[in-house]
Amino acid sequence: MNIKQCILGSITGMSRDQKLNNINFLVEDFLGNTDFIRDLIEITSLEEIQLYMRKTKYNKAVREGILYFKNNNAIFVLEAFLDQLFYINMIKQKSYYNRNEKELINLYIDSITEIYNLNIIFRGIRNNIDKNLLTQFLVNNFLFLDETKILHLLYQDNVEKFFSLVRQIYSNQKDIKLFYRKIGFRREHFIWWIEGLYIDYFFKKCRSKIGDIDYSAIFTILEILIKKQKEIQFNIIPNVVNIIHEKFTKLEQGELK
């Protein structure tokens, strides 16, 4: 997320201080990547960003995302490749957790990766993104769905058919159908709805085991992460998107050089 904020900040012409305000340095301190991120913040050229990221695990995601942005003035591919890499890295760690960690953290990972896949498919259909391109962004990890259901959703012709299939799947899917029937279906804010459905399921399933001290500590950490993600989703990212929209509106009107 910090890398994404740095690159989006460069695309939108944010100042150094604006970029700094969007970075969570606690994460970078923990990972020992503070100097790396601080240097990335200073870079304003997309070409220099590509060069800087060349020897990192983010090389392909950044290279392909920036290329697509240059050709199409859209950040969708850049975001998708970086997000996909994030989820793939988490999935690779699933086998290393102990019993208490594994039960809780793996459920969390399975939940957010399935939300991610549905988000990618929905955005792709809504914006007429090529189906073959969309398949490159999907993560091979499932909770209530499977590969067949995911691909069936992906190849729907339009949003209405996609919504219809979603309702059909979740109203009959074991374990989640009771939660689905409780909150109903919200097409107007589909992504918020699907996140709410999965988060509601996650919290209610996990709170029943809160008595275990180790389990409770992990649960609290994940709860904080989810709340932080909401802050990013509903405050930081919308502000960045608004800046991008404003910039390209002015470019189209010839107000910026």
Rosetta blueprint (number, residue, H / E / L):
1 M L
2 N H
3 I H
4 K H
5 Q H
6 C H
7 I H
8 L H
9 G H
10 S H
11 I H
12 T L
13 G L
14 M L
15 S L
16 R H
17 D H
18 Q H
19 K H
20 L H
21 N H
22 N L
23 I L
24 N L
25 F H
26 L H
27 V H
28 E H
29 D H
30 F H
31 L H
32 G L
33 N L
34 T H
35 D H
36 F H
37 I H
38 R H
39 D H
40 L H
41 I H
42 E H
43 I L
44 T L
45 S L
46 L H
47 E H
48 E H
49 I H
50 Q H
51 L H
52 Y H
53 M L
54 R L
55 K L
56 T L
57 K L
58 Y L
59 N H
60 K H
61 A H
62 V H
63 R H
64 E H
65 G H
66 I H
67 L H
68 Y H
69 F H
70 K H
71 N H
72 N H
73 N L
74 A L
75 I L
76 F H
77 V H
78 L H
79 E H
80 A H
81 F H
82 L H
83 D H
84 Q H
85 L H
86 F H
87 Y H
88 I H
89 N H
90 M H
91 I H
92 K H
93 Q L
94 K H
95 S H
96 Y H
97 Y L
98 N L
99 R H
100 N H
101 E H
102 K H
103 E H
104 L H
105 I H
106 N H
107 L H
108 Y H
109 I H
110 D H
111 S H
112 I H
113 T H
114 E H
115 I H
116 Y H
117 N H
118 L H
119 N H
120 I H
121 I H
122 F H
123 R H
124 G H
125 I H
126 R H
127 N L
128 N L
129 I L
130 D L
131 K H
132 N H
133 L H
134 L H
135 T H
136 Q L
137 F L
138 L L
139 V L
140 N L
141 N L
142 F L
143 L L
144 F L
145 L L
146 D L
147 E H
148 T H
149 K H
150 I H
151 L H
152 H H
153 L H
154 L H
155 Y L
156 Q L
157 D L
158 N L
159 V H
160 E H
161 K H
162 F H
163 F H
164 S H
165 L H
166 V H
167 R H
168 Q H
169 I H
170 Y H
171 S H
172 N H
173 Q L
174 K L
175 D L
176 I L
177 K H
178 L H
179 F H
180 Y H
181 R H
182 K H
183 I H
184 G L
185 F L
186 R L
187 R L
188 E L
189 H L
190 F H
191 I H
192 W H
193 W H
194 I H
195 E H
196 G H
197 L H
198 Y H
199 I H
200 D H
201 Y H
202 F H
203 F H
204 K H
205 K H
206 C H
207 R H
208 S L
209 K L
210 I L
211 G L
212 D L
213 I H
214 D H
215 Y H
216 S H
217 A H
218 I H
219 F H
220 T H
221 I H
222 L H
223 E H
224 I H
225 L H
226 I H
227 K H
228 K H
229 Q H
230 K H
231 E H
232 I H
233 Q H
234 F H
235 N H
236 I H
237 I H
238 P H
239 N H
240 V H
241 V H
242 N H
243 I H
244 I H
245 H H
246 E H
247 K H
248 F H
249 T H
250 K H
251 L H
252 E H
253 Q L
254 G L
255 E L
256 L L
257 K L
